[in-house]
Amino acid sequence: MKLIVVAVGTRMPRWVNEPFDEYAKRMPRGLRIELVEVRPEPRSGGKSTAQLLQAEAGRIERAVPRGSLRAALDERGREFSTAELARWLDARRLEGRNTAFLIGGADGLAPAAKSGAELVLRLSAMTLPHGLARVLLAEQLYRAASILNHLPYHRE
């Protein structure tokens, strides 16, 4: 099973890339993380927020591999404990489906991106910078994989 993080934003700072890469590198063979960066729509030119989000949603849609389950990250989504995330991932693994986690840019995700997702997930009730959301997601996916593989990283 592959976990694909489709994130709006390119040229992230080192404080985003280094920890994300470290967690991705630690993932077990059967739960690899792949990052696909999507170019944000330029915030100039007088486009409305809805138009910006729609343009980014089209790029996100093209970046998600065919047949992948979609999990959209949104502050109003469903909140899981790490153990619940591990169980949810395990069920997707048993289904044999790759999962794409969608992270929006500065304005979040378009409503269509969220409504087309099988899961809308929140990492926190607080709004997070999209770069930090990448790191937090990668850490939680690694922690969930550790639970599934009975590794000592996660302690209850």
N, C-alpha and C positions, 0 to 999 in steps of 0.2 A: 504494500500500500504506500502510495506517495501522498505527502501533504504538501500542497502548493499554496504558498502565501502570495496572493496577488495584491500588490500594494501600490497605491497611487503615490508617486514621488520618486525622483531619481536623484543621484548625487547626494545621498544622505551623509551626514557627518560621521566621523569615526566612532563617536559614542553610540551610534546606532548600528553601524556595520559590524564593528568588532564583536560585540556581544551576540548579535544575531548569528554571525558566522560561527562563533564558538559553540552555541547551542545546536546549530544545524550539524556541525561536525560531530558532536557527541551522540546524535540520534542513532538508534540501532538500525541495522541493515533493513529490516522490514518496515520501518516507519521513517523514511527519509524526508527531509524538508527541502523544498526547492523554492527559491524566491524569484518571483517574476515582477519586475518593476514596471509600472505603467506611467507614461508621461502625463503630468498634470496639465489641464487646460490652462493656458495663460490667463491671468486675472486682469488683463487689459482689454480694451476694445468695447467696453460697455455691455458685455453679455450679462444676463441675469444669472443669479445663482442656479436656478433651475436649468438654464442652458449649459452652464459650466458642468454641472453634475451629469447632465445627459451625455455630453461629449465624453466625459470620463467613464461613464457607464458603458458606452460603446467600446472603448478601449479595454475595459475590464472584461467584458463579454468575449471579446476576441482572444484575450489572454488565458481564459479558463479552458483547460483541455476538455475535449468532447467527452461526455459521459461522467464527468466529475460531479460529485455532490458539492453543493455550495453552502458555505457557512459565512454569513455576512456579519461583520463586527459593527455594533451600534450600541451606544450608551443606553438605549431603551430596550435592548434585547434580553434574552433569558440569561440568567446568571447560574453558572455551575461552580461547585466546589471542584478542586483538582481531582478528587476521586471520581466525581460524576463525569468530568471530562474524560478521564481514563476509560470509564465504562462506555461512554458514548463513542469514543474512538475505537474501542475494542469491537463494538457492534458494527461499525463501518468496516473494520478490518475483516470481520467474518463475512460481511456482504461482498467483500472484494472490491470495494469502490474507493478510488482516489478521492481526496477531499480538498477543495479549494477554499481557503479562508480569504475573504475579501476585506481589505482595509482601504477606506476612502482617504481622500486628501484633506485639505484644510476645511472644506465644507461638508465632509462626511461622504456618504454614499447616496446615490439617487434612489428615490423610492422604488423604482423598477428593479434595481439591484437587490434591494432588501426583500421585496415581495417575491422575487424569483428564487430566493434562497430556501433551502430545506430547513435551515436553522438560522435564527438571528441571535447572536451571542454578544454578551457584554463582558468586558474584562473588568469593568469598574462602573459604579454609578457616576463617577466623575468623568468629565471629558478629558481625554488624554491626547497629547500631541501624537500625530500619526506615526512618527518615528519611534516614539516610546512604546506605542501599541505593538509595533513589530517585535521589539525586544521582549516585551512582556508575553506576547503570544508564543514566541519561540521558547522562552523559559518554561511556560506552562505546558507546552507540547512535550518538551523534554522531560519535565516532571511526570506527566501522565505516562509517557513511554517507560519511565523508570518504574512506575507502579506496575504496569503491565508486564514488565520483564523482571520483576522482583529484585530491582537494584536498590542499593541503600540511599540514593540521593534524596528520596522523599521520606520524611519521617512524620508520623502522625502523632 
